[in-house]
Amino acid sequence: MDQLAAMRSFVKTVDAGGFSEAARQMNLAVSSVTRQINSLEKLLNTQLLYRSTRSVTLTPLGQKYYNRAVKILQDVEEARLCITEQTDIPHGLLRVGLPVVFGQLHIAPLLAEFLSRYPDIQLDLQLSDRLSNLVEEELDLVIRVGNLERSSSNLVLRKLASYTRLVCGSPNYFEQHGKPKLPNDLAQHNCLLFAYAAGYSIWQFQQAGKTYDVRVRGAICANNSALLRQACIDGTGIILMPTWLTGEDIRSGRLQTVLTDFQVQPQAEVDSGIYALYLPNRRHSLRVKVFIDFLKEQLMHF
């Protein structure tokens, strides 16, 4: 039995939640994955997994073994990178997870320049707005926008850029409906909402130590910020959006900002930043380093 391969199958099965999905991700037969884990349990003389027809869960000893196995596999990968990436020329496949709209607006225009600098790197870009699992999806790094979840605590992170959030609308909308002078005025406006199923949201502002919690509603609620931006440009309503999305529209005059004397305090975000995150075993990856350095150089701030 290849103990390291069996360990990989075990960790992948736990992360994937079952033998079938683990086998699919590893491009192996389900019987092969099952056999490896059975052999591993026999070698250790203990049961690592509780098996059911729908899923697998860890036994108490299985949990202990899983925690150590993950660290061992990360160390093995780091050791491999120490050898394979000892060259002055970055090369190989780089798998990156990106937020959909941010990736389309700000990463896609940079790809040609990056690949011209590093022609021996191949990019595999996975665009999704859900929180990517670097281990399960075998990603080298992910780009995240906004507040970082606790699940990021075991990752290495580098801040690439900062941004702010502003309330804005189109000149046409303000000509028809007037501009809000105070946060509470927003309750009388059509505020376009991002992904709030309840049909309303609380927009929070601060000024001179006073906090304003404004309950806003609008005709459109969507889970795509680009759609809301376009609706705002078309004069449908007001949005509260990050400057990485609206900055160019504000500079061109397509959108106008309001309530700029107030500090926006979005409840969901503690630090408004763009981050690159990767597992500790990627710290020796030259591909990861040059990609992060390139983005930090190009993005700067919004």
SULVEN-V947917 format. One record per backbone hydrogen bond with DSSP energy under -1.0 kcal/mol. CO is the residue of the C=O (numbers start at 0). NH is the residue of the N-H. E is the energy in kcal/mol with one decimal. If there is no record, write none. Layout:
BEGIN
CO/NH/E + CO/NH/E
END
This chain:
BEGIN
0/2/-1.1 + 1/5/-2.4 + 2/6/-2.3 + 3/7/-2.2 + 4/8/-2.2 + 5/9/-2.3 + 6/10/-2.6 + 7/11/-2.6 + 8/12/-2.3 + 9/13/-2.1 + 10/14/-2.6 + 11/15/-2.6 + 12/16/-1.3 + 12/17/-1.1 + 17/21/-1.6 + 18/22/-2.7 + 19/23/-2.2 + 20/24/-2.5 + 21/25/-2.0 + 22/27/-2.6 + 28/32/-1.8 + 29/33/-2.7 + 30/34/-2.2 + 31/35/-2.1 + 32/36/-2.1 + 33/37/-2.4 + 34/38/-2.3 + 35/39/-2.1 + 36/40/-2.5 + 37/41/-2.1 + 38/42/-2.5 + 39/43/-2.3 + 40/44/-1.1 + 40/45/-1.7 + 47/58/-2.2 + 49/56/-2.1 + 54/51/-2.0 + 56/49/-3.6 + 58/62/-2.6 + 59/63/-1.5 + 60/64/-2.5 + 61/65/-2.8 + 62/66/-2.3 + 63/67/-1.7 + 64/68/-2.9 + 65/69/-2.7 + 66/70/-1.3 + 67/71/-2.5 + 68/72/-2.7 + 69/73/-2.0 + 70/74/-2.3 + 71/75/-2.3 + 72/76/-2.2 + 73/77/-2.4 + 74/78/-2.4 + 75/79/-2.0 + 76/80/-2.4 + 77/81/-2.0 + 79/83/-3.0 + 80/84/-2.1 + 82/85/-1.3 + 84/86/-2.2 + 91/121/-2.5 + 93/123/-2.7 + 94/139/-2.3 + 94/140/-1.5 + 95/125/-3.1 + 96/142/-2.7 + 97/127/-2.8 + 98/102/-2.4 + 99/103/-2.1 + 100/104/-2.7 + 101/105/-2.9 + 102/107/-2.8 + 106/109/-1.7 + 107/110/-1.1 + 109/113/-2.3 + 110/114/-2.8 + 111/115/-1.6 + 112/116/-1.6 + 113/117/-2.2 + 117/120/-1.8 + 119/91/-2.3 + 121/93/-3.2 + 123/95/-2.5 + 125/97/-2.7 + 132/136/-2.6 + 133/138/-1.7 + 140/96/-2.0 + 141/276/-2.6 + 143/274/-3.0 + 148/151/-1.9 + 149/152/-2.2 + 151/154/-2.1 + 155/277/-2.3 + 157/275/-2.7 + 160/273/-2.8 + 161/301/-2.3 + 163/242/-2.9 + 165/240/-2.0 + 166/257/-2.3 + 167/238/-2.4 + 168/255/-3.3 + 169/173/-2.2 + 170/174/-2.1 + 171/175/-1.6 + 172/176/-2.6 + 173/177/-2.2 + 181/184/-1.8 + 182/185/-1.8 + 183/186/-1.2 + 184/187/-2.0 + 185/188/-2.0 + 188/190/-1.2 + 189/237/-2.6 + 192/221/-2.3 + 195/198/-1.8 + 200/215/-2.8 + 202/213/-2.9 + 203/264/-2.7 + 204/211/-3.0 + 205/262/-3.0 + 206/209/-2.3 + 209/206/-2.2 + 211/204/-2.5 + 213/202/-2.9 + 215/200/-1.9 + 216/190/-2.6 + 219/192/-2.5 + 221/194/-2.5 + 223/227/-1.5 + 224/228/-2.4 + 225/229/-2.2 + 226/230/-2.3 + 227/231/-2.3 + 228/232/-2.4 + 229/233/-2.1 + 230/235/-2.5 + 231/234/-1.7 + 237/191/-3.1 + 238/167/-2.5 + 240/165/-2.4 + 241/244/-1.5 + 241/245/-1.8 + 242/246/-2.1 + 245/249/-2.4 + 246/250/-2.3 + 247/251/-1.9 + 248/253/-1.3 + 248/254/-1.6 + 255/168/-2.0 + 258/261/-1.5 + 262/205/-2.0 + 265/268/-1.3 + 270/272/-1.4 + 271/162/-1.6 + 272/145/-3.0 + 273/159/-3.4 + 273/160/-1.2 + 274/143/-2.4 + 275/157/-2.5 + 276/141/-2.3 + 277/155/-3.2 + 278/281/-2.3 + 279/282/-1.6 + 281/284/-1.8 + 284/288/-2.0 + 285/289/-2.6 + 286/290/-1.8 + 287/291/-2.4 + 288/292/-2.7 + 289/293/-2.2 + 290/294/-2.3 + 291/295/-2.6 + 292/296/-2.0 + 293/297/-2.2 + 294/298/-3.2 + 295/299/-1.1
END
